[in-house]
Amino acid sequence: MMLVIEIIDDHCKRAGYSGRELFDFIVGKGFKGYLPKPWPRALKPVAAYDPGYFDNIIFLKGYGN
């Protein structure tokens, strides 16, 4: 299963949660986060949310995990 999400703190805060909370929630559901850079090479694993990062985060579950 794959989710591609752009997590932006300002948008999350308007919805009542932080970007970190959303990231941790998705990881808590068994997904692993990856940054799509440097494309087209391998995905870069990411273990924690960085509020300064502004791009998509790819979450994979059941794919080489």
GIQUI-V651961 format. One record per backbone hydrogen bond with DSSP energy under -0.5 kcal/mol. NH is the residue of the N-H (numbers start at 1). CO is the residue of the C=O. If there is no record, write none. Layout:
NH_CO, NH_CO
//
This chain:
3_59, 5_3, 5_57, 7_5, 7_55, 8_6, 11_8, 12_8, 13_9, 14_10, 15_11, 15_12, 16_12, 16_13, 17_12, 22_18, 23_19, 24_20, 25_21, 26_22, 27_23, 28_24, 29_25, 29_26, 30_27, 31_26, 32_60, 33_46, 34_58, 35_44, 36_56, 41_38, 44_35, 45_43, 46_33, 51_49, 53_50, 54_52, 55_53, 57_5, 58_34, 59_3, 59_57, 60_32, 60_58, 61_1, 64_62
//
